[in-house]
Amino acid sequence: MSMADGTYSPDGKFMWTGTEWIPAPPTDSAPQKQPHETTLNLQDSVMSGDIVHNTVVNNDASTVTSAVIEALKQLGVLDLKSPPPAPALHVEDIELPPSFQIGDHVEYHSPTNARWLNRCTVVAINPDGTYRVEVPKNTAVETKPAVVIGTSPGTIRPAKPPLSSGDKVLVDWKNYGTFYPGKISKENEDHTFLILFDDGDVEDQVEWGRICRMNIDSNEVQDFLQQQSSELDELIQAFETFDSEKTGTISARNYYDILTQMGDAPLSENEVLEEFSSLGISMDAEINYHELAKSLVGPEGALQIKPEVVIRDAEIQDGRLCGHAYAHPKLGEGPIRSSSIASITFDERATAHVETKNTVYAVGPTGWKVKPENHPFNN
């Protein structure tokens, strides 16, 4: 292959020999031939170690799609916002309760791990007022015999209710900032979760912080999901015009054309080429446009996730929830009287989720001072 007939990378530094890319040889003759700026012929996606996944990007449609989404982020097409923070109890924000009851879910500050461990349970109250706490570890459940309430290593503090298989949840899909409904299939040994989404997608290794337990049947959530589903369907239908064989994918070249030729503010060809090249996206690579559409929907109009607050000594008075709250995001620790109750649901463990305009209150099976009429234990 001669220099004049060779195929060069966009920057002119590499030449395709027919089997591999090699450095372009120097020449004293006329300047080497540069490819047209709309041509990118990188074979099979050549980058190793992209800046997001630290893996080799190849022609697997899902892997290429992740790289394309990163390219869109770098180009400013996607304004990927940080997901709403999950309800959390930070040392500096929490006022500790005077006591716990047997069965309360707590966090234990492990001196060995130097961090708070969730999913711990008070199993006994000792005569001296200390607690016996079960702490799940990777290999077994350890029992801590005499712990106290506090913020230092070896102490316990309140925690949000645990997640369990079968729970209906909203999940920040692939950490793109858009929440989709699904169910928890199982909890992994590292306490991440396998999620089965309602639309058939599956995602494993999902962290606690990306999962929100909400009343998915509430009008607010259903209205949001219906609007989001409509937007998603419109995007997928638009992509399907490029997919005559109904494979579920479109080529990177087709998507390049969309980015540079369509819409109110198309991108420049050089911008897209450089970003695709830097992330190892070849023009003959296939993009899973269902995944791509899901990343494009929702961040600007994302559902505002209501914080979930654990409450005890609860009772309902005049359509409002009263009781003692742990770590309310605005009121902190102490007695509360909520705004009007919008709905009350009970999970299989008889934990109540009491939804108001701005907050969801979680009341454990034994957390009621006066049980509501429809409490499962009344039956």
Summary of the structure (lengths in Angstrom):
residues: 379
radius of gyration: 26.9
end to end distance: 83.6
largest distance: 92.5
contacts: 1099
relative contact order: 0.14
helix: 21%
strand: 31%
